[in-house]
Amino acid sequence: MLVSNGFATLFLVFHPYYSSGFQFSDVGEDSIDGHKFHKVQFKHIPGMRSPAALSLRGREYPLDLVGVAWIDPDTGTIAKIDAGLENNMEDIGLKSMRSQVVFRPMPFKGAKDIYWFPSQASVEVETPRQHWRNTHNFTDYKRFSVSTEEKVAEK
């Protein structure tokens, strides 16, 4: 059975913790629903950190991802990410893997800002014997806040 949770976090390729593990290049502009976005291609550098891994028989295999993100040039908002494996991993039984994550604005009652969150993540995987396609839909996001207090313990 294919477990495909976590693909909605593909935007982490741009996070400072992972971004040094990728090469980025501008591949032009495109429109989604009449809004212009810059297309930014990313390619994992083998041996570096990756936000995605295949877990198989108790072992994790970092995925060498390559893909494109549609990014709003004014806000940095990501509207869509298409990604897949740069090379197959047939030595461990993975012929191909493709994913697409679509982000949508999610307004919250009483909030002046509009936040973009994953609305759908699709993952397609092919092995020598099987072909899966999982689609995850994300709705009904809730806003919450947390207050914390720190104290240094006295000895």
TORNUNU-368660 format. One record per residue: chain; x, y, z of N, C-alpha, C in turn. Coordinates in steps of 0.2 Angstrom, whole numbers, always signed. Layout:
// TORNUNU-368660
+------+-------+-------+-------+-------+-------+-------+-------+-------+-------+
: unit :  n_px :  n_py :  n_pz : ca_px : ca_py : ca_pz :  c_px :  c_py :  c_pz :
+------+-------+-------+-------+-------+-------+-------+-------+-------+-------+
:    A :     X :     Y :     Z :     X :     Y :     Z :     X :     Y :     Z :
...
+------+-------+-------+-------+-------+-------+-------+-------+-------+-------+
This chain:
// TORNUNU-368660
+------+-------+-------+-------+-------+-------+-------+-------+-------+-------+
: unit :  n_px :  n_py :  n_pz : ca_px : ca_py : ca_pz :  c_px :  c_py :  c_pz :
+------+-------+-------+-------+-------+-------+-------+-------+-------+-------+
:    A :    +4 :    -6 :    +0 :    +0 :    +0 :    +0 :    +4 :    +6 :    +0 :
:    A :    +3 :   +11 :    -4 :    +6 :   +17 :    -4 :    +4 :   +22 :    +1 :
:    A :    +9 :   +24 :    +5 :    +7 :   +30 :   +10 :   +11 :   +36 :    +7 :
:    A :    +7 :   +41 :    +5 :    +9 :   +47 :    +2 :    +8 :   +53 :    +6 :
:    A :    +8 :   +53 :   +13 :    +8 :   +59 :   +17 :   +14 :   +63 :   +16 :
:    A :   +14 :   +69 :   +17 :   +20 :   +74 :   +18 :   +21 :   +77 :   +11 :
:    A :   +18 :   +75 :    +6 :   +20 :   +79 :    -1 :   +17 :   +86 :    -1 :
:    A :   +12 :   +88 :    +3 :   +10 :   +95 :    +3 :   +15 :   +99 :    +6 :
:    A :   +21 :   +97 :    +9 :   +26 :  +101 :   +11 :   +32 :  +101 :    +6 :
:    A :   +31 :  +100 :    +0 :   +36 :  +101 :    -5 :   +39 :  +108 :    -5 :
:    A :   +35 :  +113 :    -3 :   +37 :  +120 :    -3 :   +44 :  +120 :    +1 :
:    A :   +45 :  +116 :    +5 :   +51 :  +116 :   +10 :   +58 :  +116 :    +6 :
:    A :   +57 :  +114 :    -1 :   +64 :  +115 :    -5 :   +66 :  +122 :    -5 :
:    A :   +62 :  +127 :    -3 :   +64 :  +134 :    -3 :   +66 :  +136 :    +4 :
:    A :   +65 :  +132 :    +9 :   +67 :  +134 :   +16 :   +74 :  +134 :   +17 :
:    A :   +77 :  +138 :   +21 :   +84 :  +138 :   +22 :   +87 :  +132 :   +24 :
:    A :   +84 :  +128 :   +28 :   +86 :  +121 :   +30 :   +88 :  +117 :   +24 :
:    A :   +84 :  +117 :   +19 :   +85 :  +113 :   +13 :   +87 :  +116 :    +7 :
:    A :   +86 :  +123 :    +6 :   +88 :  +126 :    +0 :   +95 :  +125 :    -3 :
:    A :  +100 :  +124 :    +2 :  +107 :  +124 :    +0 :  +108 :  +117 :    -4 :
:    A :  +103 :  +112 :    -3 :  +103 :  +106 :    -6 :  +100 :  +106 :   -13 :
:    A :   +98 :  +112 :   -16 :   +95 :  +112 :   -22 :   +98 :  +118 :   -27 :
:    A :   +98 :  +116 :   -33 :  +100 :  +122 :   -38 :   +93 :  +125 :   -41 :
:    A :   +93 :  +131 :   -41 :   +87 :  +135 :   -43 :   +88 :  +139 :   -50 :
:    A :   +83 :  +139 :   -54 :   +84 :  +143 :   -60 :   +77 :  +145 :   -62 :
:    A :   +77 :  +151 :   -65 :   +71 :  +155 :   -68 :   +69 :  +152 :   -74 :
:    A :   +63 :  +149 :   -75 :   +62 :  +146 :   -82 :   +56 :  +150 :   -85 :
:    A :   +55 :  +156 :   -84 :   +50 :  +160 :   -87 :   +44 :  +162 :   -83 :
:    A :   +39 :  +164 :   -86 :   +32 :  +166 :   -83 :   +27 :  +161 :   -86 :
:    A :   +21 :  +161 :   -82 :   +15 :  +157 :   -84 :   +10 :  +160 :   -80 :
:    A :    +4 :  +159 :   -82 :    -2 :  +162 :   -79 :    -6 :  +156 :   -76 :
:    A :    -9 :  +157 :   -70 :   -14 :  +152 :   -67 :   -20 :  +157 :   -65 :
:    A :   -26 :  +155 :   -68 :   -32 :  +159 :   -66 :   -31 :  +166 :   -68 :
:    A :   -27 :  +168 :   -73 :   -27 :  +175 :   -75 :   -21 :  +179 :   -71 :
:    A :   -18 :  +175 :   -66 :   -13 :  +179 :   -62 :    -6 :  +176 :   -65 :
:    A :    -1 :  +181 :   -66 :    +6 :  +179 :   -68 :   +10 :  +177 :   -62 :
:    A :   +14 :  +171 :   -64 :   +18 :  +168 :   -59 :   +25 :  +167 :   -62 :
:    A :   +30 :  +168 :   -59 :   +37 :  +166 :   -61 :   +38 :  +158 :   -60 :
:    A :   +40 :  +155 :   -65 :   +41 :  +148 :   -64 :   +49 :  +147 :   -62 :
:    A :   +50 :  +143 :   -56 :   +56 :  +142 :   -54 :   +58 :  +135 :   -54 :
:    A :   +63 :  +133 :   -57 :   +65 :  +126 :   -58 :   +69 :  +124 :   -52 :
:    A :   +68 :  +118 :   -49 :   +73 :  +116 :   -43 :   +75 :  +109 :   -45 :
:    A :   +82 :  +108 :   -43 :   +85 :  +101 :   -44 :   +89 :  +100 :   -38 :
:    A :   +88 :   +94 :   -35 :   +91 :   +92 :   -29 :   +99 :   +90 :   -31 :
:    A :  +103 :   +92 :   -27 :  +110 :   +90 :   -27 :  +111 :   +84 :   -23 :
:    A :  +113 :   +79 :   -27 :  +114 :   +72 :   -24 :  +118 :   +72 :   -18 :
:    A :  +116 :   +69 :   -12 :  +120 :   +69 :    -6 :  +118 :   +74 :    -1 :
:    A :  +115 :   +79 :    -3 :  +112 :   +85 :    +1 :  +106 :   +83 :    +4 :
:    A :  +103 :   +87 :    +9 :   +97 :   +86 :   +12 :   +91 :   +87 :    +7 :
:    A :   +86 :   +83 :    +8 :   +80 :   +83 :    +4 :   +74 :   +83 :    +9 :
:    A :   +69 :   +87 :    +7 :   +63 :   +86 :   +12 :   +59 :   +80 :   +11 :
:    A :   +60 :   +76 :    +6 :   +56 :   +70 :    +4 :   +61 :   +64 :    +4 :
:    A :   +58 :   +59 :    +7 :   +62 :   +52 :    +7 :   +57 :   +47 :    +6 :
:    A :   +59 :   +41 :    +3 :   +56 :   +35 :    +3 :   +57 :   +31 :    +9 :
:    A :   +52 :   +28 :   +12 :   +53 :   +24 :   +18 :   +52 :   +17 :   +16 :
:    A :   +57 :   +13 :   +16 :   +56 :    +6 :   +14 :   +60 :    +1 :   +18 :
:    A :   +56 :    -4 :   +21 :   +59 :    -9 :   +25 :   +63 :    -6 :   +31 :
:    A :   +61 :    -1 :   +34 :   +64 :    +2 :   +40 :   +70 :    +7 :   +38 :
:    A :   +71 :    +8 :   +31 :   +76 :   +12 :   +29 :   +73 :   +18 :   +25 :
:    A :   +77 :   +24 :   +26 :   +74 :   +30 :   +22 :   +79 :   +31 :   +16 :
:    A :   +77 :   +33 :   +11 :   +81 :   +35 :    +5 :   +79 :   +42 :    +3 :
:    A :   +83 :   +47 :    +3 :   +82 :   +53 :    +1 :   +80 :   +53 :    -6 :
:    A :   +75 :   +57 :    -8 :   +73 :   +58 :   -15 :   +76 :   +64 :   -19 :
:    A :   +80 :   +62 :   -24 :   +83 :   +67 :   -28 :   +77 :   +70 :   -33 :
:    A :   +74 :   +76 :   -30 :   +68 :   +79 :   -33 :   +71 :   +84 :   -38 :
:    A :   +67 :   +84 :   -44 :   +67 :   +89 :   -49 :   +60 :   +92 :   -50 :
:    A :   +59 :   +98 :   -51 :   +53 :  +101 :   -52 :   +52 :  +108 :   -54 :
:    A :   +46 :  +111 :   -54 :   +45 :  +118 :   -55 :   +40 :  +120 :   -50 :
:    A :   +41 :  +126 :   -48 :   +36 :  +130 :   -43 :   +34 :  +136 :   -47 :
:    A :   +27 :  +137 :   -46 :   +24 :  +144 :   -49 :   +24 :  +148 :   -43 :
:    A :   +28 :  +154 :   -43 :   +29 :  +158 :   -37 :   +26 :  +166 :   -39 :
:    A :   +22 :  +169 :   -35 :   +20 :  +176 :   -36 :   +26 :  +180 :   -36 :
:    A :   +28 :  +184 :   -41 :   +34 :  +188 :   -40 :   +34 :  +194 :   -35 :
:    A :   +27 :  +196 :   -33 :   +27 :  +201 :   -29 :   +26 :  +199 :   -22 :
:    A :   +24 :  +193 :   -20 :   +23 :  +191 :   -13 :   +27 :  +185 :   -11 :
:    A :   +29 :  +181 :   -16 :   +33 :  +175 :   -15 :   +29 :  +169 :   -13 :
:    A :   +22 :  +170 :   -14 :   +17 :  +165 :   -13 :   +18 :  +160 :   -18 :
:    A :   +18 :  +153 :   -16 :   +18 :  +148 :   -21 :   +11 :  +145 :   -22 :
:    A :   +10 :  +145 :   -29 :    +3 :  +143 :   -31 :    +3 :  +136 :   -33 :
:    A :    +8 :  +133 :   -35 :    +8 :  +126 :   -38 :   +16 :  +123 :   -38 :
:    A :   +16 :  +117 :   -36 :   +23 :  +114 :   -37 :   +22 :  +107 :   -41 :
:    A :   +26 :  +106 :   -46 :   +26 :   +99 :   -49 :   +33 :   +97 :   -48 :
:    A :   +33 :   +90 :   -46 :   +40 :   +88 :   -44 :   +40 :   +80 :   -46 :
:    A :   +46 :   +78 :   -47 :   +47 :   +70 :   -48 :   +54 :   +69 :   -46 :
:    A :   +55 :   +62 :   -48 :   +62 :   +60 :   -47 :   +66 :   +62 :   -53 :
:    A :   +72 :   +64 :   -52 :   +77 :   +65 :   -57 :   +79 :   +59 :   -61 :
:    A :   +80 :   +54 :   -57 :   +82 :   +47 :   -60 :   +78 :   +42 :   -56 :
:    A :   +76 :   +37 :   -60 :   +72 :   +31 :   -56 :   +77 :   +28 :   -51 :
:    A :   +73 :   +25 :   -47 :   +77 :   +21 :   -41 :   +75 :   +14 :   -42 :
:    A :   +76 :   +11 :   -48 :   +74 :    +4 :   -49 :   +77 :    -1 :   -45 :
:    A :   +83 :    +1 :   -43 :   +87 :    -3 :   -38 :   +84 :    -5 :   -32 :
:    A :   +79 :    -1 :   -30 :   +75 :    -2 :   -24 :   +68 :    -3 :   -26 :
:    A :   +66 :    -3 :   -32 :   +59 :    -5 :   -34 :   +55 :    +1 :   -36 :
:    A :   +58 :    +7 :   -37 :   +54 :   +13 :   -39 :   +56 :   +15 :   -46 :
:    A :   +51 :   +14 :   -50 :   +52 :   +16 :   -57 :   +51 :   +23 :   -58 :
:    A :   +46 :   +26 :   -55 :   +44 :   +33 :   -56 :   +40 :   +36 :   -50 :
:    A :   +40 :   +42 :   -49 :   +36 :   +46 :   -44 :   +35 :   +53 :   -47 :
:    A :   +29 :   +55 :   -47 :   +27 :   +62 :   -49 :   +22 :   +65 :   -44 :
:    A :   +23 :   +71 :   -42 :   +18 :   +74 :   -38 :   +16 :   +81 :   -40 :
:    A :   +11 :   +83 :   -38 :    +8 :   +90 :   -39 :    +5 :   +92 :   -33 :
:    A :    +7 :   +98 :   -31 :    +3 :  +101 :   -25 :    +0 :  +108 :   -28 :
:    A :    -6 :  +109 :   -26 :    -9 :  +115 :   -28 :   -11 :  +119 :   -22 :
:    A :    -9 :  +126 :   -22 :   -10 :  +130 :   -16 :   -16 :  +135 :   -17 :
:    A :   -20 :  +136 :   -13 :   -25 :  +141 :   -14 :   -26 :  +146 :    -8 :
:    A :   -28 :  +152 :    -9 :   -29 :  +157 :    -3 :   -34 :  +154 :    +2 :
:    A :   -33 :  +154 :    +8 :   -37 :  +152 :   +13 :   -39 :  +158 :   +18 :
:    A :   -44 :  +162 :   +17 :   -45 :  +167 :   +22 :   -48 :  +165 :   +28 :
:    A :   -46 :  +168 :   +34 :   -48 :  +166 :   +40 :   -53 :  +172 :   +43 :
:    A :   -58 :  +170 :   +46 :   -63 :  +175 :   +49 :   -59 :  +179 :   +54 :
:    A :   -60 :  +186 :   +53 :   -56 :  +190 :   +58 :   -49 :  +192 :   +56 :
:    A :   -46 :  +189 :   +51 :   -39 :  +190 :   +49 :   -39 :  +194 :   +43 :
:    A :   -34 :  +199 :   +44 :   -34 :  +204 :   +38 :   -30 :  +201 :   +32 :
:    A :   -25 :  +197 :   +34 :   -21 :  +194 :   +29 :   -24 :  +187 :   +26 :
:    A :   -22 :  +186 :   +20 :   -25 :  +179 :   +17 :   -18 :  +175 :   +16 :
:    A :   -19 :  +169 :   +19 :   -14 :  +164 :   +18 :   -15 :  +159 :   +13 :
:    A :   -10 :  +156 :   +10 :   -10 :  +151 :    +5 :    -8 :  +145 :    +8 :
:    A :   -12 :  +140 :    +7 :   -11 :  +133 :   +10 :   -12 :  +128 :    +4 :
:    A :    -9 :  +122 :    +5 :   -11 :  +116 :    +0 :   -18 :  +115 :    +0 :
:    A :   -21 :  +115 :    -6 :   -28 :  +113 :    -7 :   -29 :  +106 :    -9 :
:    A :   -23 :  +104 :   -13 :   -23 :   +97 :   -16 :   -16 :   +94 :   -17 :
:    A :   -15 :   +88 :   -16 :    -8 :   +85 :   -17 :   -10 :   +79 :   -20 :
:    A :    -7 :   +78 :   -26 :    -8 :   +71 :   -30 :    -1 :   +68 :   -31 :
:    A :    -1 :   +62 :   -30 :    +6 :   +58 :   -30 :    +4 :   +52 :   -34 :
:    A :    +9 :   +51 :   -39 :    +8 :   +45 :   -43 :   +15 :   +41 :   -43 :
:    A :   +15 :   +35 :   -42 :   +21 :   +31 :   -41 :   +20 :   +24 :   -45 :
:    A :   +25 :   +22 :   -48 :   +25 :   +16 :   -52 :   +31 :   +12 :   -50 :
:    A :   +30 :    +6 :   -49 :   +35 :    +1 :   -47 :   +35 :    -5 :   -52 :
:    A :   +39 :    -9 :   -52 :   +39 :   -15 :   -58 :   +32 :   -18 :   -58 :
:    A :   +28 :   -19 :   -53 :   +22 :   -23 :   -53 :   +16 :   -19 :   -51 :
:    A :   +16 :   -12 :   -49 :   +10 :    -9 :   -48 :   +11 :    -1 :   -50 :
:    A :    +5 :    +2 :   -50 :    +5 :    +9 :   -52 :    -1 :   +12 :   -47 :
:    A :    +1 :   +17 :   -43 :    -3 :   +20 :   -39 :    -4 :   +28 :   -40 :
:    A :   -10 :   +30 :   -39 :   -11 :   +37 :   -39 :   -15 :   +39 :   -33 :
:    A :   -13 :   +43 :   -28 :   -16 :   +45 :   -22 :   -17 :   +53 :   -23 :
:    A :   -23 :   +55 :   -21 :   -25 :   +62 :   -21 :   -28 :   +64 :   -14 :
:    A :   -25 :   +69 :   -12 :   -26 :   +72 :    -5 :   -29 :   +79 :    -6 :
:    A :   -35 :   +80 :    -3 :   -39 :   +86 :    -3 :   -39 :   +89 :    +4 :
:    A :   -37 :   +95 :    +4 :   -36 :   +99 :   +11 :   -41 :  +104 :   +11 :
:    A :   -46 :  +104 :   +16 :   -51 :  +109 :   +17 :   -52 :  +111 :   +24 :
:    A :   -56 :  +116 :   +25 :   -58 :  +118 :   +32 :   -52 :  +119 :   +37 :
:    A :   -47 :  +123 :   +34 :   -42 :  +125 :   +39 :   -44 :  +129 :   +45 :
:    A :   -41 :  +128 :   +50 :   -43 :  +132 :   +56 :   -37 :  +136 :   +59 :
:    A :   -39 :  +142 :   +61 :   -34 :  +146 :   +64 :   -34 :  +146 :   +71 :
:    A :   -28 :  +145 :   +74 :   -27 :  +145 :   +81 :   -21 :  +149 :   +83 :
:    A :   -20 :  +151 :   +90 :   -14 :  +154 :   +92 :   -12 :  +150 :   +99 :
:    A :    -6 :  +151 :  +100 :    -3 :  +148 :  +106 :    +1 :  +154 :  +110 :
:    A :    +0 :  +154 :  +116 :    +4 :  +158 :  +120 :    +9 :  +154 :  +125 :
:    A :   +15 :  +156 :  +125 :   +20 :  +152 :  +129 :   +24 :  +157 :  +134 :
:    A :   +26 :  +154 :  +139 :   +30 :  +158 :  +144 :   +36 :  +153 :  +146 :
:    A :   +42 :  +157 :  +146 :   +48 :  +153 :  +147 :   +51 :  +156 :  +154 :
:    A :   +54 :  +151 :  +158 :   +57 :  +153 :  +164 :   +64 :  +149 :  +164 :
:    A :   +69 :  +152 :  +166 :   +75 :  +149 :  +167 :   +75 :  +146 :  +174 :
:    A :   +76 :  +140 :  +175 :   +76 :  +137 :  +182 :   +82 :  +139 :  +186 :
:    A :   +81 :  +140 :  +192 :   +86 :  +142 :  +197 :   +89 :  +136 :  +200 :
:    A :   +96 :  +136 :  +201 :   +99 :  +130 :  +204 :  +100 :  +131 :  +211 :
+------+-------+-------+-------+-------+-------+-------+-------+-------+-------+
